[in-house]
Amino acid sequence: MSIYASIEAIGDDGDDETVGQPWIYRGSHILPADDDPRGGAVALAKIPSHITRDGRDDQPEEGVPWPWLRLSVDVPGDDPTVILNPAQVRHLRDQLDRWLNTQEQQ
C-alpha cells in the first residue's frame, strides 16, 4: 500500500483536461509547436498527516501533510523530459503553492 496521496497535476488520471497532457520532448534542436505530439504526465503526491513511520493510523485525517512531496515525470521513451505551456506551468505552480502553504501553517 502506498503512503502517498496524489495531487492533481498535468496529464495524469485526475487531469480534467483543462491543461491536458504535456508535449513530448523531441530534442534540444526542435522548437516546440502546439500541434506536436503530446504524452506523459507530471504527477505530484503528498504524504497525508495520518501516515506514521510505524504504520499507526492515529493522526488527524485533515492535519498538515508530511514535509515531503513526490514529483514524478512519466514520459513515453527514455528521456525524462516533457514540454509545458504557460497554462500548465501556472497549474503546476498553483498546486505546488497549495502544498507549500500547508507546510507553512506549521
ABEGO torsion letter per residue (X at the ends): XBABBBBBBBGBAABAGAAEBBBBBAEAABBBBAABBBEEBBBBBBBBAABBAAGBBABBAABBBBABBBBBBBBBEABBBBBBBAAAAAAAAAAAAAAAAAAAAX
